[in-house]
């Protein structure tokens, strides 16, 4: 497998990500974030679902006008009204993509669509044909692919290709698959539908209901998928989507076993994460991989000693590589003397080993009572240590004076 094989990064933060409860964005915010996505270097920005509302239509239209160097996609169901509405929103895009989808699992056909398999095949044929008459860049998604009958799934995908779709998206819509079986599904689609065709790209869109979205996406890449649909900070329906930053940095850090490239500028990852959090008013959890507050923070004394000696002891990537502030040592009850001494030095106090030992004793007592120790606490500890030394010296002087008088 060549190290130069390229993975298309399809960002759906503005569409699927926005569907996450509490994460809606207005038009201005969508355009602002789309510009950051373009700066980040994603290949495709899925800007919205135009048929869903006038606001979504306007946002897709605005993003298409603002982002001229990136493909802009609009989602539509396999109905004529949906396809034409999506195209109307995209018509002035420099690089438009129509992304049409229909469910293929029996549970969706019976309870949601109330359609037969034959009707779904016809819907697929008509929608992809219409989309292809409007633009050369057509993507087709088989919703709930991982719970679909494999034979029927392949039949639907063959129809989509025959009508002009050049990207076939295999979604794990409900986050049901495991990496091993998802990789097997992608291999099956390659063997039975696309073969080794260079004109058709297999895409994946994984949800995180079991916490496996990124793992499934990476397994799919190894099995032959060449587009990954993901979101910044992993936001999206229910438990979210595959996190863009995790997929990209996994390939970046582990190029030895994931020999793939993408166009994402990794130094823009942290700025994109921060901007999204600001816009939607929802930050990531502190221990979130790559972009969480604690991603490059260290509290344990052994870890802190290692990081002070060489950051690579405990960091497999640098903060600078993702555009984050430099690592920081968090002072708490697990911290050691090295980190404490370093922090005092940063504050302008160079302590002798004996002084470090005494202040460290007071520090651990305080850290047992407080979750986190701040700079003002350290200064107070240092002042207390100074007072103790002065008191001890005064006591010694008094003792010597008493001895003299007694003599």
N, C-alpha and C positions, 0 to 999 in steps of 0.2 A: 504494500500500500504506500503510495507516494505521500511524502510529507507536505506536498504542495496542494493536496486536495482541499478544496475550499467549501466551507459550510456557509450557506445563506442564513443570515440572522433576520428573522421576521418578527418585528416587535408589535405586539398587540396590546400594549399598555393602554392606549387610547380607546380601545374597543372592548376586549375581554377584561382587561384590567379595571376599566372604569365601571364594569358591572359589579365589582366588589362593593358590598354595602358600605356607604359612607365615603366612597372614593370618586364621586362624580366631579366633573370639571366643566366649567363654562367654555365658551368659544375662545376667549382670549387666553385662558389657561391651556387649552389644548394646543393652540398654535405655539405658545411659548414653550411647551414641553416638546412639541414636534421638532422645533428648531434645535433643542438640545439633543434629541434623538439623532437628528441629521449630523450634528457635531460629534456625537458619539460614534457614528459610522455604521449604523444599522443599514441593512440592504433594503428592507421593506418596512414601511410604517402603515399598519392597519389603522386607519383614522376613524372608523366608526361604521355604523349600520344605518345608512341613510333612510331606509323606509320606516325606521322605528320612531322618528320624530323630526319635526322641522329643525330643531336644535342640532340633532346629529347630522342632518343633511348639510346645514350651514357649516358645521365644524369640518366635515369631510371636504367640502368645497374650499374652505379657508386654508386647510392644511395642504391641499393639492396646489393651491396658489402660492403658498409660502415655501414649500420644500421642493425645489426644482432639481436637486441632485440625487434624490432618493425615490425609489418606487413608492407610490402611495396606493394602498388597496382599500376597497370598500366591500363590506360583507353584504351578501344578499341571499335570500332563500331561492329555491328552484322554481320561481314563478316569474312570469313575464313582467308583472308590475314591479317586483323587487329588483330585477335585473336592470330594467330601464331607469328606475329611480336612482340606483347606485351609479349607473353610467352618467346620468345627468349631473350628479355631484362631482364626478371625476373628469368630466369631459375636457376640462382645461388643464389637467395634470400633465406635467412633462413626461412622466412615466406611469401611466395608470395600470392598475390591475383589478380585474373583477374577480371576486372570491365568492363563489356560490356553493351552497351546501344543502345536503338533505340527510336525514337519519336513515341508517341501514339496518339497525338492530330490530328484531321482531317485537321487542317490548315497546320501542318507540313507534313502530309502524302500527301496532294494535291500539295503543292507548293515547298516543299524542297525535300522530298524523292521520290515523284511521284510514290508511291506504294499504293496498296490496303491493306485493313485490313488483308486479308488472307495472303498476302505476308509478312506483318510484323510479323504475327504469325509464319510463317515458318522461317523467319530470326531469330526470337527469339529462336525457338526450335533448329535450327542447331548451332547457335553460343554458346548457353549455354551448349549444349551437348558436343561440341568440347572443350570448356573451362573446363568443368568438367572432361573430359578425361585427361587433363593436370595437374590439381590441384584440391584439394578438396575445396579450398576457392574461391568461385565464387560469385560475386555480379552482380545483374542485375538492370539497371535503366530504368525507363519509362520516357523518356524526355518529358517535357511539360505535366506532369501528371495532373496538376491542371486545364488544359483546355481540358482534354481528356474526351471522353464519359465514364462514370463510368463503364458501363457494359463491354465495350471493354477493358478498363484498367484492370479490374479484370480478364478477359479472358487471356490477355497477361501475367499477373503475375502468373496465375495458370500454364501456360505453362512453365514459367521460373522455378518454383518450381519443376514441374514434371521432368525437365531435370537436376536438381541438384543444382540450385542456392540456397544459404542459407542466402543471404542478399538481400532484395528487397528494392530498393531506390525509394522514391517518391519525385521527384524534383518539386519545384515551380520555374521552369526554368526562367520565365520572371518576377518573383516577383509580381504576380497577386493576390494571395490569401490573405484573411484576416485570423486572428488567429482562429476565430470561424469556418469558413468553412474548413480551413485546418485541424483542429482537427476532424471535421466530416468526412473528407476524410480518415484520418488515421484510425478512428474507423470503417469505412466501409471496408477498406482493411483487418482489423483484423477480422471482422465478416464474410466477404465473401471469404477471401482467406487464411489467415494464421491460423485463430482460435486462440487457446491458445497454439499453437505449440511452444516449447522451442528451436526447431531446426532451426527455420527461424526467422531472425531479420528484423524488419521494420526500415528502415533508411530514413532520410529526408535531403534534400539539397535545402536550401532556398536562393533566391536572394533578393536584397534589393531595388528594383526599387521604391517601395512605402515606404521604410524605415521600413519594417515589418519583415525582415529576422529573427532577433533574437526572436521577439515575436511569429512568426509562428513556429520556431523551439521548443520553450518552450511549446507552445500549443500542438505540436505534441508529445512531450515527455509525457505530461500529458495524452494524448490519447492513448499511448501505443508504440510509437516509442522508440527504444533503441539504435539507432546510430544517431549521428548528424554530418553532413558534414559541415565544416566551415574553415575559414582561419584566420591567424593572421592579426590583424589590419583591418579585414573585406575586404581585397582587392579582386578583381575579376572582371568579365565582367560587364560592364556598371557601375551601382551603387554599385557593389560588392556583397559579400556573407555574410552570418551570421558570425559575428565576434566571433572567438573562445573565446577571453577573456571575452566577455560579457555573452556568454552562460555559461561558466564555473563559473564565479563569481556570476551570478544570482543564480545558484544552491548552491554555497558555502554560500552566504550571506542569501539567503531565503530558507534554508533547512526546515524551518517550513512549507512552502507550496509547496516546490519542493524537496521532500524527496528522492533525488537520489545522487549517488556518481559517480566519474570518477577518472581516474588515473593521471590527470594533476597535476603537482607540481606547485601550484599557484605562488610560489616565483620566478619561472622562466618565468612568463608571461611578465613582463616589460623587462627583458633582451632579450627575443625573439622578442618583438616589436621593441626594439631599433636596434637589429641586422638586422631585415628585412628592417627597414628604411634606415640603412646605406648601405645595399647591393643594394637596388633598387633606392636609392637617392630620396626617396619620403616619407616625414614624415606624421604623422597623424595630423588632425586638432587639434588646442590647446584644444578645449573643448570635444575631443573624450573621451567617457566613458572608465574608467579603465586605459588607457595608454596615454591619452592626457597630454600635459604639464600642463594644468589647472585642471586636475582631482583631485588633492589634494592641490590646491592653493585657497587662500581666500583673498578677498579684502574688502568686506563690513565690516564696523566697528562692527556691531552687530555679524556677523559671526566670525570675528576675536576674539572678546571678548569671545564668546562661545568656540571656539577652544582652546584658551589659558587656559580656565578654565577646559575643558574636550573635547578632540578631538571628542568624540562620539556625542557631540552636533550637529555636522554637517558632520561627516564622518561615513558612514555605514560600511566601511572597513578600515583597516590601510594601509598606503603606503607599509609597510614592508610585508604585506600579499601577495602582488603581485610583490615583489622585486623592488619596486620603492624607490627613495630617500624620506626622511621624508617630511611631509607637509611643505609648506612655505607660509608666509603671504606676499601678494603683496601689496606694498604701493601705493595707488592711491587716487583719490579724495573721494572715499567711505570709506577710512580707518578711524579708530578711534584712540583715545588717547592711549588705551591699546596696540595696535599693534605698534604704534610709540614709546612708552616708551620701549617696549620689544626690538625693533630693536636697539635703542640707547644703551640699556644695553648690547646687543650682541656685539656692537661696542666698549664697554668699558666705556660708559658714563651713570652714574646713575643720573638721573635728579630729582629734587624736584618737587612736584606738580605744583608750580607756574611756574617753568621753562618749564615744559611740556606744560602748557597752552599757554605760550607765543610762544614757538617753534611750537606748533600745529597750532596756528593762521597763522604763516608764511608758515607752511607746506601746509595748505589748499589753501592758495593763490597760491602757486607754483603748487600744484596738479591740480588746475583749468586750468593751462596753459600747463601742461605736462601730457601725457597719463600715464606715469609711473615715479616714483621718485626713484632714485638710491641712494646707500650709499654715494657717493660723494656729492650728493645734500643735504643729511642730515647733513653731516659734514659742508658744506657751510652754511646751516641754523644755525647750532650751533655756528659757528664763527661769523655770523652776529648778533646773539643774544648776544654773549659776547661783541662785539663791541658796541652794543646798550647800554648794562649795563654799560660799561666803560664810554661811552659818557654821560650817565645819571648821573653817579657818578661825573664826571668832572664838569658837569653843576651845580650840587648841591654845589660842593666845591667853584666854582666861585661865586655863589650866596651868600654863607656864607661870603666869603672874602669881597664882595661888602658891605654887611650889616655891617661888622666890620669897614670898612673905613668910611662909612657913619656915623657910630656912633661917 
